[in-house]
């Protein structure tokens, strides 16, 4: 009996890790499903560039940023750094997730659910209303700077080839998950540390500027990502609180039953 009890206790931390990190696993699986589903549906993509021009008096921020930074002597370095920021897309949720896992499991749950809900909302949009990134919509005026940086890098030829031929959804500009992920991280982190939340908010602003500069997203894509993030955090907070309330009620219920007398 003692051996069986010890085995049960040993399994609990493993089950807690699996249960806690399941949203991140679901996140990766959702990406794969979204890519295949979007290709299968095959709806015509939309170009939201006109919305950016309407917001900025006929100007397109991506073109303005690329032209302004292109005048710098170290423009290549800026492109490379911006591309690294862009590539850190999946690293941020993992780092923040580990931090929250160690500090506050409930807040970690909210964070994981918020990311999953954000991706669910975004994937639905990608399938039903696909949109084109600036570099693909207007290749004559907008440079695809990430591709330029990769080709200029000293990465092994195999990695450069892999990037050039990798399979991903080209028509998933709105909403920008690059904008949404750091927004979710900052919104959730404020519950544990204002200092960390401030740093994450600063990082979010950097990412927002970077994705527009690189030609990966319009400003409206970024605004959409932030809006979707706020909605996802709100929904995740309600769901997580209800889950915690249910667990608390079940714990009290089992405790009261265990504390009763045998004859009751």
HELIX and SHEET records of a PDB file:
HELIX    1   1 UNK A    2  UNK A   41  1                                  40    
HELIX    2   2 UNK A   49  UNK A   55  1                                   7    
HELIX    3   3 UNK A   61  UNK A   70  1                                  10    
HELIX    4   4 UNK A   75  UNK A   87  1                                  13    
HELIX    5   5 UNK A   89  UNK A  103  1                                  15    
HELIX    6   6 UNK A  105  UNK A  128  1                                  24    
HELIX    7   7 UNK A  134  UNK A  137  1                                   4    
HELIX    8   8 UNK A  145  UNK A  152  1                                   8    
HELIX    9   9 UNK A  157  UNK A  165  1                                   9    
HELIX   10  10 UNK A  177  UNK A  189  1                                  13    
HELIX   11  11 UNK A  194  UNK A  213  1                                  20    
HELIX   12  12 UNK A  219  UNK A  259  1                                  41    
END                                                                             
